[in-house]
Amino acid sequence: MKQRFPRHQKMTIVHGILSIVLIIDIVQLWLLTATMNSYLGGDSGVPLPALIFSCICLLLNLGLLRFLYKLDRTAN
């Protein structure tokens, strides 16, 4: 049985997820800046680990989006 949340609890969950997405996006922007800085400085070993970590951040964001879609479907 799916648990149904009241509207105010759903909004609290949505605000929490948006806060987490904001933090992940800030980390990705910082990662891009640091990667470009080090790559242009001559360090060619940084882009691959940065790509892997950026893909992990993308998967986290997609997982949170999927959770939001599931949360919205339980409203009906």
Biotite code that builds the C-alpha atoms (Angstrom):
import biotite.structure as struc

atoms = struc.array([
    struc.Atom([0.000, 0.000, 0.000], chain_id="A", res_id=1, res_name="MET", atom_name="CA", element="C"),
    struc.Atom([1.361, 3.396, -0.999], chain_id="A", res_id=2, res_name="LYS", atom_name="CA", element="C"),
    struc.Atom([1.602, 5.962, 1.709], chain_id="A", res_id=3, res_name="GLN", atom_name="CA", element="C"),
    struc.Atom([-0.301, 9.171, 1.018], chain_id="A", res_id=4, res_name="ARG", atom_name="CA", element="C"),
    struc.Atom([1.118, 12.366, 2.403], chain_id="A", res_id=5, res_name="PHE", atom_name="CA", element="C"),
    struc.Atom([-0.937, 15.453, 3.207], chain_id="A", res_id=6, res_name="PRO", atom_name="CA", element="C"),
    struc.Atom([-0.278, 18.505, 1.044], chain_id="A", res_id=7, res_name="ARG", atom_name="CA", element="C"),
    struc.Atom([1.865, 20.337, 3.639], chain_id="A", res_id=8, res_name="HIS", atom_name="CA", element="C"),
    struc.Atom([4.103, 17.283, 4.054], chain_id="A", res_id=9, res_name="GLN", atom_name="CA", element="C"),
    struc.Atom([4.525, 17.005, 0.289], chain_id="A", res_id=10, res_name="LYS", atom_name="CA", element="C"),
    struc.Atom([5.575, 20.642, 0.076], chain_id="A", res_id=11, res_name="MET", atom_name="CA", element="C"),
    struc.Atom([8.120, 20.060, 2.836], chain_id="A", res_id=12, res_name="THR", atom_name="CA", element="C"),
    struc.Atom([9.519, 17.090, 0.898], chain_id="A", res_id=13, res_name="ILE", atom_name="CA", element="C"),
    struc.Atom([9.634, 19.128, -2.321], chain_id="A", res_id=14, res_name="VAL", atom_name="CA", element="C"),
    struc.Atom([11.474, 21.992, -0.615], chain_id="A", res_id=15, res_name="HIS", atom_name="CA", element="C"),
    struc.Atom([13.979, 19.549, 0.860], chain_id="A", res_id=16, res_name="GLY", atom_name="CA", element="C"),
    struc.Atom([14.594, 17.940, -2.529], chain_id="A", res_id=17, res_name="ILE", atom_name="CA", element="C"),
    struc.Atom([15.030, 21.347, -4.164], chain_id="A", res_id=18, res_name="LEU", atom_name="CA", element="C"),
    struc.Atom([17.597, 22.261, -1.510], chain_id="A", res_id=19, res_name="SER", atom_name="CA", element="C"),
    struc.Atom([19.539, 19.063, -2.185], chain_id="A", res_id=20, res_name="ILE", atom_name="CA", element="C"),
    struc.Atom([19.390, 19.665, -5.958], chain_id="A", res_id=21, res_name="VAL", atom_name="CA", element="C"),
    struc.Atom([20.685, 23.210, -5.437], chain_id="A", res_id=22, res_name="LEU", atom_name="CA", element="C"),
    struc.Atom([23.639, 21.909, -3.416], chain_id="A", res_id=23, res_name="ILE", atom_name="CA", element="C"),
    struc.Atom([24.422, 19.239, -6.021], chain_id="A", res_id=24, res_name="ILE", atom_name="CA", element="C"),
    struc.Atom([24.279, 21.835, -8.809], chain_id="A", res_id=25, res_name="ASP", atom_name="CA", element="C"),
    struc.Atom([26.612, 24.184, -6.949], chain_id="A", res_id=26, res_name="ILE", atom_name="CA", element="C"),
    struc.Atom([29.046, 21.295, -6.465], chain_id="A", res_id=27, res_name="VAL", atom_name="CA", element="C"),
    struc.Atom([28.866, 20.507, -10.192], chain_id="A", res_id=28, res_name="GLN", atom_name="CA", element="C"),
    struc.Atom([29.590, 24.128, -11.121], chain_id="A", res_id=29, res_name="LEU", atom_name="CA", element="C"),
    struc.Atom([32.526, 24.193, -8.724], chain_id="A", res_id=30, res_name="TRP", atom_name="CA", element="C"),
    struc.Atom([33.746, 20.893, -10.179], chain_id="A", res_id=31, res_name="LEU", atom_name="CA", element="C"),
    struc.Atom([33.562, 22.280, -13.713], chain_id="A", res_id=32, res_name="LEU", atom_name="CA", element="C"),
    struc.Atom([35.499, 25.394, -12.697], chain_id="A", res_id=33, res_name="THR", atom_name="CA", element="C"),
    struc.Atom([38.180, 23.418, -10.850], chain_id="A", res_id=34, res_name="ALA", atom_name="CA", element="C"),
    struc.Atom([38.494, 20.908, -13.692], chain_id="A", res_id=35, res_name="THR", atom_name="CA", element="C"),
    struc.Atom([38.883, 23.587, -16.340], chain_id="A", res_id=36, res_name="MET", atom_name="CA", element="C"),
    struc.Atom([41.406, 25.446, -14.189], chain_id="A", res_id=37, res_name="ASN", atom_name="CA", element="C"),
    struc.Atom([43.560, 22.379, -13.637], chain_id="A", res_id=38, res_name="SER", atom_name="CA", element="C"),
    struc.Atom([43.253, 21.148, -17.245], chain_id="A", res_id=39, res_name="TYR", atom_name="CA", element="C"),
    struc.Atom([44.232, 24.519, -18.661], chain_id="A", res_id=40, res_name="LEU", atom_name="CA", element="C"),
    struc.Atom([47.092, 24.550, -16.163], chain_id="A", res_id=41, res_name="GLY", atom_name="CA", element="C"),
    struc.Atom([48.504, 21.403, -17.738], chain_id="A", res_id=42, res_name="GLY", atom_name="CA", element="C"),
    struc.Atom([47.155, 18.646, -15.471], chain_id="A", res_id=43, res_name="ASP", atom_name="CA", element="C"),
    struc.Atom([45.560, 16.142, -17.838], chain_id="A", res_id=44, res_name="SER", atom_name="CA", element="C"),
    struc.Atom([44.652, 13.560, -15.188], chain_id="A", res_id=45, res_name="GLY", atom_name="CA", element="C"),
    struc.Atom([41.749, 15.494, -13.698], chain_id="A", res_id=46, res_name="VAL", atom_name="CA", element="C"),
    struc.Atom([38.992, 15.401, -16.372], chain_id="A", res_id=47, res_name="PRO", atom_name="CA", element="C"),
    struc.Atom([38.190, 11.687, -16.153], chain_id="A", res_id=48, res_name="LEU", atom_name="CA", element="C"),
    struc.Atom([37.573, 11.574, -12.364], chain_id="A", res_id=49, res_name="PRO", atom_name="CA", element="C"),
    struc.Atom([35.644, 14.833, -12.674], chain_id="A", res_id=50, res_name="ALA", atom_name="CA", element="C"),
    struc.Atom([33.496, 13.300, -15.411], chain_id="A", res_id=51, res_name="LEU", atom_name="CA", element="C"),
    struc.Atom([32.774, 10.265, -13.252], chain_id="A", res_id=52, res_name="ILE", atom_name="CA", element="C"),
    struc.Atom([31.813, 12.410, -10.258], chain_id="A", res_id=53, res_name="PHE", atom_name="CA", element="C"),
    struc.Atom([29.676, 14.655, -12.466], chain_id="A", res_id=54, res_name="SER", atom_name="CA", element="C"),
    struc.Atom([27.836, 11.589, -13.788], chain_id="A", res_id=55, res_name="CYS", atom_name="CA", element="C"),
    struc.Atom([27.201, 10.488, -10.197], chain_id="A", res_id=56, res_name="ILE", atom_name="CA", element="C"),
    struc.Atom([25.728, 13.927, -9.474], chain_id="A", res_id=57, res_name="CYS", atom_name="CA", element="C"),
    struc.Atom([23.532, 13.607, -12.560], chain_id="A", res_id=58, res_name="LEU", atom_name="CA", element="C"),
    struc.Atom([22.285, 10.215, -11.398], chain_id="A", res_id=59, res_name="LEU", atom_name="CA", element="C"),
    struc.Atom([21.487, 11.657, -7.966], chain_id="A", res_id=60, res_name="LEU", atom_name="CA", element="C"),
    struc.Atom([19.478, 14.459, -9.570], chain_id="A", res_id=61, res_name="ASN", atom_name="CA", element="C"),
    struc.Atom([17.631, 12.013, -11.810], chain_id="A", res_id=62, res_name="LEU", atom_name="CA", element="C"),
    struc.Atom([16.838, 9.831, -8.798], chain_id="A", res_id=63, res_name="GLY", atom_name="CA", element="C"),
    struc.Atom([15.403, 12.805, -6.949], chain_id="A", res_id=64, res_name="LEU", atom_name="CA", element="C"),
    struc.Atom([13.346, 13.751, -10.016], chain_id="A", res_id=65, res_name="LEU", atom_name="CA", element="C"),
    struc.Atom([12.007, 10.203, -10.223], chain_id="A", res_id=66, res_name="ARG", atom_name="CA", element="C"),
    struc.Atom([11.050, 10.363, -6.544], chain_id="A", res_id=67, res_name="PHE", atom_name="CA", element="C"),
    struc.Atom([9.162, 13.614, -7.192], chain_id="A", res_id=68, res_name="LEU", atom_name="CA", element="C"),
    struc.Atom([7.234, 12.014, -10.054], chain_id="A", res_id=69, res_name="TYR", atom_name="CA", element="C"),
    struc.Atom([6.306, 9.081, -7.811], chain_id="A", res_id=70, res_name="LYS", atom_name="CA", element="C"),
    struc.Atom([5.282, 11.493, -5.057], chain_id="A", res_id=71, res_name="LEU", atom_name="CA", element="C"),
    struc.Atom([3.065, 13.375, -7.484], chain_id="A", res_id=72, res_name="ASP", atom_name="CA", element="C"),
    struc.Atom([1.433, 10.168, -8.762], chain_id="A", res_id=73, res_name="ARG", atom_name="CA", element="C"),
    struc.Atom([0.334, 9.231, -5.243], chain_id="A", res_id=74, res_name="THR", atom_name="CA", element="C"),
    struc.Atom([-1.662, 12.457, -5.057], chain_id="A", res_id=75, res_name="ALA", atom_name="CA", element="C"),
    struc.Atom([-4.413, 11.094, -7.306], chain_id="A", res_id=76, res_name="ASN", atom_name="CA", element="C"),
])
